Each structure stands twice: as structure tokens, then as C-alpha cells.
Amino acid sequence: MRTEICISGFGGQGIVLAGYILGKAITLYDGREAVMTQAYGPEARGGASSANIVVSDETVDYPFVIKSDILVALSQEAYSKFRPAAKPDGIVLIDSDLVQPFEDNYPMGIPATRIAEELGKRIVANVVMLGFFTASTDVVDRGAVEKAIETTVKPKTLPLNLKAFEAGYQYNSSKAEPLHDQNGAVEEKMKLEVEE
């Protein structure tokens, strides 16, 4: 089965690194095929950025995402650009502090950047989102992603990255709740948190 994934945000958020870790987890530690392509906007930092991963149980014969089954958006610009190109009934995961979804679109949300800041470095928001992605989809095994993180990031940043992954993974089970429409297709709905 072929699954197309688009991880998107702006330059400097570690979008390509997140895609690389995910692809590595799938191919080296989960025993399936994956191909990643990447794209940047006009600026290295601040412009639109995406990592596109095609996952399959067989050899990937066409390496480009045509219409993503899963969209991850860490910025409003990325969501606005890539949501129309994703499948209407696809799974959409957003940074709920940075993205305002379209009307009649119910993505699954996590305040990834805020969680990363609470952990001490906002740069690990991408890994928080990887944890959320892993818990929210059946694309890849948790242990495979943890192993990919361990073999990719610098040793001095490993404890923080593993904490970030765990925070995203745990957020799924405690805060987010999928909804099913009448046809059985999965839509994701963000639970609103009221802060006093």
C-alpha cells in the first residue's frame, strides 16, 4: 500500500530533518520502502519548506507526492499552501498555536512549538510533531522512530529530542480525539483547551 506524506512549515523549523528521521525510521527500522523529496521557498530561513515522503510495502516506482494522504503543517503559510493539494479525507496534523484551519476542516492539533519551548528549545517542535504523528497514524512503529532519532541527532541533543518525541506522543492520547464521519472516513478534530 502506498501512503503519501507531506511535512510542511517554514525554513528553520527542521522540516527536512523531521522528514529524514521519518524516512529513516520507516526504511531502516520498520522494514518498508520510503523515498523523500524536499522543497524550499525563496529564503533558506523563513520561506515555505516541505519534506515529502512516499511510503510503500513495495519498491517505490514514482518518488513524488501526488496528493498527500497525511499532511503535517507547522505554519499557516504551509497549511494554506499544502492543504488544498492534500486528499480531502486525508489526515491533517497542525501546530494548533500557529495554524488556523479552514472552515469545515477539522485537523488534529497539538501546540508543538509551545511544548518545545516548555522543554527548553523551540527548535525541537519538529520532533514533538513527530511524536504526535507517530501516535496519531499507523504509518510507523514508535520504536523505529526513537531508533532513528537516536542514530540521527547529535549525542548532546539526544535527551532533549527523546523528551520532545515523548511529549508529542503522549499528547495524542491525552488531548486529541479523532472523529469519524457518516461514511467512516477519519476526520481529526482538535480539542480546544480553555486556559484560565
N, C-alpha and C positions, 0 to 999 in steps of 0.2 A: 504494500500500500504506500502511495506517495503522499507526503504531507509537506506543505509549503509554509514556511515561517518567515515573517518579516519583523526584525527587531529594529526599532527606529527611535531617533531622538535628535539631539544636536551634537556637533563636534565637541569633544571634551568630556562627554558623559560615559565614555568607554563602551560605546555601542558595538564597535567591531570586536573588541575584546570579549564582550558577552557572547557574540555570535561564534567566535573562535572557540571559547570554552564549551559552548553547547555542542558545536560540531565535533569537537574532540571527544566529548563525553559519549556522544552517540556512536561514533566510529570506533574509537579505541576501547571503550569500556562498556558499551551496550550492544556491540556486535551487529550493528546495521550500517548501511551506507548513508553518507551525507556529503553534500557539496555546499560550500559557502561562497557567495559573491558579495561585494561591498560597494557602496556608493557614497560620495561626499558632495556637499553643496559647494558653493564658491569659496568659502573660507574653511581653513583647517579646523578652527575652533569657532563654534557659534553657528555655523551653517548646518543645513539638514544632513543627516547621516543615516545610513541604514546598512544592516547586515542581513542578507537573505540566505536562508538555509533550506535546502531541499533534502528531505529525509525519505529513505525508501528501504524496503526489505531486499530489494534487488539493486543491481547496478543502476546508478542514476544516468539515464540516457540524455536528458536535457537539463542543464545545470541552473537554469534561471527560473525564478518565481514568476508564474503567470498570474495567479490570483491567490493570495495567501489564505490558508486555512486558519492561521493564527497570526494575529497582529499584536505586537508589543509596542506601545508608544510612551516614550518618556518626555515628550514635549508636545505642546499644542500644534506647532507647525508640522511636526511629523504625523500626528494624528490626522490633521486636516488634509495632508498630502496623501497619506497611505490608506486611510480608512475607505475612501471610495474605490480603491484598487483591490481591496480585500473582499472575500466572499461575504455576501450579506448575512449569512447564517454562521459565519466563522466566529471563532473565539477571539475576543479583544481584551487585552490587559493594558491598563493605563496607570501612570503615576497620577493618582487622584488629586494631588495638590497642584499639579501643573497642567492638567488636561481637562477641558470642559467638553464632554461628549456631545455629539449631535443629538437633536431631538429624536426620540424613538430609537435610540441606540443605547443599550444597557451593558456597557463593558464591566468587567471585573476590575475593581480599583484597589490600589494599595498606595499609601503615601511613602513611596520608596525613598525619595530624597530626604524627607523628614526623618525617617527611620535611620538612614545612613548618617545624617547629621547627629542624631542622638547617640549613635555608636562612635562618633568622633571624627568621621571624614565623609563628606558628601560624595566623594568620588566612588564610594562603594555602592551607590544607589543601583548601579547596573547589576551587581551581584545580589543585592536584595531582590531585585526584579527576577533574577534567575531562580532564586529560591521560590518565589511566588509562582513563576512559570512552571517549575517542576511539580509543585503541589497542585496546580490548577489544571494540568493537562496530563495525558498518559503518554507523552512523547518519549520521555527518557526516565530512567531509574535514578532515584536520589543519590545512591552510592556512586553511580557513574559520574554525575556532575561534581560531587565532592572530590572524587579522584582527579577529575580534570582540573579543578581549581588547585588542588594540591600540587599538581605537576606543571602548572602554568604560571601562577603568580610568584613574585619574589618571596623567598622564605620569610623575610622580616614582616611582610604584609599578610602572610597566611592566616594567623589567628584572627585578624580583623575580617578578612574575606570569608572565613568559615562562619564567623558570628553573623555577618551580613546575610549569608546564604540561609542560615538557620532562622534568622528573624523573618525573612521573606517567606520561607517555607511554613513556619508556624503561624504567620499572619493569615494565610489561606484558611486554615482550619478554625481559627478563632473569630474572624471578622467577615469573610466573604461567603457568599451563598449563591450557587447557580440556580437559575430559573429555567424551566422547560416550557416552551410554548405548546400550543394545541397539537402541532404536528410532531412533537417530540424533539425538535431541533433545540440545541442548547443555546440559550442566551445568558449572558452574565450580567448580574446586577450588583452594583456597588451599594453596600450598606452605608448609610450616612451616619456619621458619628457627631453627636452634639456635645460640644465642649463647653463646659460652664466656666 
